[in-house]
Amino acid sequence: MKEIEVKILNINKQKVEESLQILGAKKVFDGEMFAYFYDFKDGSITKSHSVMRLRKEGDIAMLTFKKVLGKQGVKIAEENSVEVSNLSEMKKILENLGLEDQVLYVEEE
């Protein structure tokens, strides 16, 4: 899947959410999100402008690999994801492959 990411700063969050609801959008997740970012000791994933992320959203865990294709006003990336049934076992698999947990990132509403 191709992902196009745009960051818009200094917005009225409530007004944007109301406008999206009027257009028929539905909130699909509201809660804490934990993300573990992995790379090899030599940083080869980061150096190739890519990201390996294991993320938990509520009860769902997803392993995602993103390869940035370009940054011309917006970030464009090829994104491949798969749902993981056991977060702790997936962490062990990644570590056994030589990947290291780089950062624990928590997003809160």
ZASEKOL-865159 format. One record per residue (C-alpha): residue number from 1; residue in one letter; x, y, z. Coordinates in steps of 0.1 Angstrom, whole numbers, plus 5000, padded with zeros to 4 digits. Example, Ala and Ser with C-alpha at 12.3 -4.5 7.8 and 13.67 -1.06 7.14 Angstrom:
<nodes>
<rovex 1&tinu A&xx 5123&yy 4955&zz 5078>
<rovex 2&tinu S&xx 5137&yy 4989&zz 5071>
</nodes>
This chain:
<nodes>
<rovex 1&tinu M&xx 5000&yy 5000&zz 5000>
<rovex 2&tinu K&xx 5012&yy 5035&zz 4992>
<rovex 3&tinu E&xx 5010&yy 5060&zz 5021>
<rovex 4&tinu I&xx 5009&yy 5097&zz 5017>
<rovex 5&tinu E&xx 5014&yy 5116&zz 5050>
<rovex 6&tinu V&xx 5007&yy 5153&zz 5055>
<rovex 7&tinu K&xx 5012&yy 5170&zz 5088>
<rovex 8&tinu I&xx 4990&yy 5200&zz 5094>
<rovex 9&tinu L&xx 5000&yy 5222&zz 5124>
<rovex 10&tinu N&xx 4980&yy 5247&zz 5145>
<rovex 11&tinu I&xx 4945&yy 5234&zz 5138>
<rovex 12&tinu N&xx 4913&yy 5234&zz 5158>
<rovex 13&tinu K&xx 4911&yy 5197&zz 5165>
<rovex 14&tinu Q&xx 4874&yy 5198&zz 5176>
<rovex 15&tinu K&xx 4863&yy 5217&zz 5144>
<rovex 16&tinu V&xx 4882&yy 5193&zz 5122>
<rovex 17&tinu E&xx 4867&yy 5162&zz 5139>
<rovex 18&tinu E&xx 4832&yy 5177&zz 5136>
<rovex 19&tinu S&xx 4838&yy 5184&zz 5099>
<rovex 20&tinu L&xx 4850&yy 5149&zz 5093>
<rovex 21&tinu Q&xx 4820&yy 5134&zz 5111>
<rovex 22&tinu I&xx 4796&yy 5155&zz 5089>
<rovex 23&tinu L&xx 4814&yy 5141&zz 5058>
<rovex 24&tinu G&xx 4807&yy 5105&zz 5072>
<rovex 25&tinu A&xx 4841&yy 5097&zz 5088>
<rovex 26&tinu K&xx 4841&yy 5074&zz 5118>
<rovex 27&tinu K&xx 4867&yy 5073&zz 5145>
<rovex 28&tinu V&xx 4882&yy 5038&zz 5145>
<rovex 29&tinu F&xx 4905&yy 5040&zz 5175>
<rovex 30&tinu D&xx 4906&yy 5060&zz 5206>
<rovex 31&tinu G&xx 4931&yy 5050&zz 5232>
<rovex 32&tinu E&xx 4968&yy 5044&zz 5239>
<rovex 33&tinu M&xx 4992&yy 5033&zz 5212>
<rovex 34&tinu F&xx 5026&yy 5017&zz 5219>
<rovex 35&tinu A&xx 5051&yy 5015&zz 5191>
<rovex 36&tinu Y&xx 5085&yy 4998&zz 5191>
<rovex 37&tinu F&xx 5109&yy 5008&zz 5164>
<rovex 38&tinu Y&xx 5136&yy 4983&zz 5153>
<rovex 39&tinu D&xx 5169&yy 4986&zz 5134>
<rovex 40&tinu F&xx 5201&yy 4966&zz 5131>
<rovex 41&tinu K&xx 5232&yy 4978&zz 5151>
<rovex 42&tinu D&xx 5246&yy 4994&zz 5120>
<rovex 43&tinu G&xx 5214&yy 5015&zz 5115>
<rovex 44&tinu S&xx 5209&yy 5000&zz 5080>
<rovex 45&tinu I&xx 5171&yy 5003&zz 5081>
<rovex 46&tinu T&xx 5172&yy 5040&zz 5091>
<rovex 47&tinu K&xx 5200&yy 5047&zz 5066>
<rovex 48&tinu S&xx 5178&yy 5033&zz 5038>
<rovex 49&tinu H&xx 5151&yy 5058&zz 5048>
<rovex 50&tinu S&xx 5129&yy 5030&zz 5061>
<rovex 51&tinu V&xx 5111&yy 5021&zz 5093>
<rovex 52&tinu M&xx 5104&yy 4987&zz 5110>
<rovex 53&tinu R&xx 5077&yy 4992&zz 5136>
<rovex 54&tinu L&xx 5058&yy 4969&zz 5159>
<rovex 55&tinu R&xx 5027&yy 4987&zz 5172>
<rovex 56&tinu K&xx 5000&yy 4978&zz 5196>
<rovex 57&tinu E&xx 4967&yy 4997&zz 5193>
<rovex 58&tinu G&xx 4943&yy 4984&zz 5220>
<rovex 59&tinu D&xx 4942&yy 4946&zz 5215>
<rovex 60&tinu I&xx 4956&yy 4947&zz 5180>
<rovex 61&tinu A&xx 4993&yy 4943&zz 5172>
<rovex 62&tinu M&xx 5007&yy 4952&zz 5138>
<rovex 63&tinu L&xx 5042&yy 4947&zz 5123>
<rovex 64&tinu T&xx 5049&yy 4974&zz 5096>
<rovex 65&tinu F&xx 5078&yy 4981&zz 5073>
<rovex 66&tinu K&xx 5078&yy 5015&zz 5056>
<rovex 67&tinu K&xx 5101&yy 5026&zz 5028>
<rovex 68&tinu V&xx 5101&yy 5063&zz 5022>
<rovex 69&tinu L&xx 5098&yy 5070&zz 4984>
<rovex 70&tinu G&xx 5100&yy 5108&zz 4985>
<rovex 71&tinu K&xx 5095&yy 5139&zz 5005>
<rovex 72&tinu Q&xx 5083&yy 5168&zz 4982>
<rovex 73&tinu G&xx 5059&yy 5187&zz 5004>
<rovex 74&tinu V&xx 5044&yy 5154&zz 5016>
<rovex 75&tinu K&xx 5060&yy 5122&zz 5027>
<rovex 76&tinu I&xx 5053&yy 5093&zz 5004>
<rovex 77&tinu A&xx 5061&yy 5058&zz 5015>
<rovex 78&tinu E&xx 5054&yy 5022&zz 5005>
<rovex 79&tinu E&xx 5039&yy 5005&zz 5036>
<rovex 80&tinu N&xx 5035&yy 4968&zz 5042>
<rovex 81&tinu S&xx 5017&yy 4956&zz 5074>
<rovex 82&tinu V&xx 5006&yy 4924&zz 5089>
<rovex 83&tinu E&xx 4986&yy 4917&zz 5121>
<rovex 84&tinu V&xx 5005&yy 4898&zz 5147>
<rovex 85&tinu S&xx 4987&yy 4875&zz 5171>
<rovex 86&tinu N&xx 5014&yy 4876&zz 5199>
<rovex 87&tinu L&xx 5033&yy 4908&zz 5205>
<rovex 88&tinu S&xx 5059&yy 4894&zz 5228>
<rovex 89&tinu E&xx 5067&yy 4865&zz 5205>
<rovex 90&tinu M&xx 5071&yy 4889&zz 5176>
<rovex 91&tinu K&xx 5095&yy 4910&zz 5196>
<rovex 92&tinu K&xx 5116&yy 4878&zz 5203>
<rovex 93&tinu I&xx 5116&yy 4869&zz 5166>
<rovex 94&tinu L&xx 5128&yy 4904&zz 5156>
<rovex 95&tinu E&xx 5155&yy 4903&zz 5183>
<rovex 96&tinu N&xx 5166&yy 4869&zz 5171>
<rovex 97&tinu L&xx 5170&yy 4883&zz 5136>
<rovex 98&tinu G&xx 5194&yy 4908&zz 5150>
<rovex 99&tinu L&xx 5171&yy 4938&zz 5152>
<rovex 100&tinu E&xx 5172&yy 4960&zz 5183>
<rovex 101&tinu D&xx 5143&yy 4979&zz 5199>
<rovex 102&tinu Q&xx 5153&yy 5016&zz 5193>
<rovex 103&tinu V&xx 5126&yy 5036&zz 5209>
<rovex 104&tinu L&xx 5094&yy 5031&zz 5229>
<rovex 105&tinu Y&xx 5069&yy 5057&zz 5217>
<rovex 106&tinu V&xx 5035&yy 5063&zz 5233>
<rovex 107&tinu E&xx 5008&yy 5084&zz 5216>
<rovex 108&tinu E&xx 4980&yy 5096&zz 5238>
<rovex 109&tinu E&xx 4948&yy 5114&zz 5229>
</nodes>
